[in-house]
Amino acid sequence: MTLTEKRAWCLLVATLGTYTWYVVTVLHRAGDKPLRDTPYAWTLLISIGAAIVASIIVEIVLGIVNPRGARRKDERDRTIERIGDRVGQSFVVIGAVSALAMAMAQWHWFWIANVIYLCFAVSAVLSSVAKIIMNRRAVPEP
């Protein structure tokens, strides 16, 4: 397994874990009241921060375990990262456009924030999955 694939797996697990924790926590807090009245901001920030910290810690551990491998990237690794990032970026744009439309329609900020976070999570998941698949199969020509 290449370092690029290990990084993709780590980001995938961190994203799925923290987003799942966020959704479960918010739904639990909501109880019988409407979701938009549920306090979510700190939970959202903690979830995002935890995913970032987990990714940084894993990156450090991977660098310690294989110091030469952490610095070595060939053309295939760069191509995989570039294409994988492009796959994920599409959902960042979808989230931004969705949030813009929701704001113009004057939706509650709970829904706007959550659609943005959902699209960030989907972006990270799709990017990671694309990188994992490309690491295991042939990389398409740019």
C-alpha positions as CSV (number, residue, x, y, z in Angstrom):
1,M,0.0,0.0,0.0
2,T,1.5,3.3,-1.0
3,L,1.7,6.3,1.2
4,T,-0.9,8.1,-0.9
5,E,-3.4,5.3,-0.4
6,K,-2.7,5.2,3.4
7,R,-3.4,9.0,3.6
8,A,-6.6,8.5,1.6
9,W,-7.7,5.7,4.0
10,C,-6.9,7.9,7.0
11,L,-8.9,10.9,5.7
12,L,-11.8,8.6,4.8
13,V,-12.0,7.1,8.2
14,A,-11.5,10.4,10.0
15,T,-14.2,12.1,7.9
16,L,-16.8,9.3,8.2
17,G,-16.1,8.9,12.0
18,T,-16.4,12.6,12.8
19,Y,-19.3,13.3,10.5
20,T,-21.2,10.3,11.9
21,W,-20.5,11.5,15.5
22,Y,-21.8,15.0,14.6
23,V,-25.0,13.7,13.0
24,V,-25.7,11.3,15.9
25,T,-25.0,14.0,18.5
26,V,-27.2,16.6,16.8
27,L,-30.1,14.1,16.3
28,H,-29.8,13.0,19.9
29,R,-29.9,16.6,21.2
30,A,-32.9,17.4,19.0
31,G,-35.2,14.9,20.7
32,D,-38.8,15.9,19.9
33,K,-38.1,19.6,19.0
34,P,-37.4,20.7,15.4
35,L,-33.9,20.2,14.1
36,R,-33.4,23.9,13.3
37,D,-33.8,24.7,17.0
38,T,-31.1,22.3,18.1
39,P,-27.8,23.7,19.2
40,Y,-25.2,22.5,16.7
41,A,-22.4,25.1,16.2
42,W,-20.0,23.9,18.8
43,T,-20.6,20.3,17.9
44,L,-19.9,21.1,14.2
45,L,-16.7,23.0,15.1
46,I,-15.5,20.2,17.3
47,S,-16.3,17.6,14.6
48,I,-14.3,19.5,12.0
49,G,-11.5,20.2,14.4
50,A,-11.3,16.5,15.4
51,A,-11.1,15.4,11.7
52,I,-8.3,17.9,11.1
53,V,-6.3,16.9,14.2
54,A,-6.8,13.2,13.5
55,S,-5.5,13.7,9.9
56,I,-2.5,15.7,11.2
57,I,-1.6,13.1,13.8
58,V,-1.9,10.2,11.3
59,E,0.3,12.2,8.9
60,I,2.9,12.6,11.6
61,V,2.8,8.9,12.6
62,L,3.1,7.9,8.9
63,G,6.1,10.2,8.6
64,I,7.7,8.7,11.7
65,V,7.1,5.1,10.7
66,N,8.4,5.6,7.1
67,P,10.4,8.8,7.0
68,R,11.8,8.3,3.5
69,G,8.4,7.3,2.1
70,A,6.8,10.4,3.5
71,R,9.0,12.6,1.3
72,R,9.0,10.5,-1.8
73,K,6.4,11.0,-4.5
74,D,6.5,10.0,-8.1
75,E,4.5,11.2,-11.1
76,R,1.8,8.5,-10.5
77,D,1.3,9.7,-6.9
78,R,1.0,13.3,-8.0
79,T,-1.5,12.4,-10.7
80,I,-3.6,10.4,-8.3
81,E,-3.7,13.2,-5.8
82,R,-4.6,15.8,-8.5
83,I,-7.4,13.7,-10.0
84,G,-8.7,12.7,-6.5
85,D,-8.8,16.3,-5.4
86,R,-10.7,17.3,-8.5
87,V,-13.3,14.6,-7.9
88,G,-13.8,15.9,-4.3
89,Q,-13.8,19.6,-5.3
90,S,-17.0,19.2,-7.3
91,F,-19.0,18.7,-4.1
92,V,-17.4,21.8,-2.5
93,V,-18.8,23.8,-5.4
94,I,-22.2,22.0,-5.1
95,G,-22.2,22.9,-1.4
96,A,-21.4,26.5,-2.0
97,V,-24.0,26.9,-4.7
98,S,-26.6,25.1,-2.5
99,A,-25.8,27.4,0.4
100,L,-26.1,30.4,-1.8
101,A,-29.5,29.4,-3.1
102,M,-30.7,28.5,0.5
103,A,-29.5,31.9,1.8
104,M,-31.3,33.7,-1.1
105,A,-34.4,31.8,-0.2
106,Q,-33.9,32.8,3.4
107,W,-33.7,29.3,4.8
108,H,-32.7,28.9,8.5
109,W,-29.0,29.0,9.0
110,F,-29.0,25.6,10.6
111,W,-29.8,24.1,7.2
112,I,-27.3,26.2,5.4
113,A,-24.5,25.3,7.7
114,N,-25.4,21.6,7.6
115,V,-25.6,21.4,3.8
116,I,-22.2,23.0,3.6
117,Y,-20.7,20.6,6.1
118,L,-22.4,17.6,4.4
119,C,-20.9,18.6,1.1
120,F,-17.4,19.0,2.7
121,A,-17.8,15.5,4.1
122,V,-19.0,14.1,0.8
123,S,-16.1,15.8,-0.9
124,A,-13.5,14.3,1.4
125,V,-15.1,10.8,1.1
126,L,-15.3,10.9,-2.7
127,S,-11.8,12.3,-3.0
128,S,-10.4,9.5,-0.7
129,V,-12.4,6.8,-2.5
130,A,-11.1,8.0,-5.9
131,K,-7.5,8.0,-4.6
132,I,-7.9,4.5,-3.2
133,I,-9.4,3.1,-6.4
134,M,-6.7,4.8,-8.5
135,N,-4.0,3.4,-6.3
136,R,-5.3,-0.1,-6.8
137,R,-6.0,0.2,-10.5
138,A,-4.6,2.0,-13.5
139,V,-4.4,5.8,-13.3
140,P,-6.2,7.6,-16.1
141,E,-4.2,9.8,-18.4
142,P,-4.5,13.5,-17.6
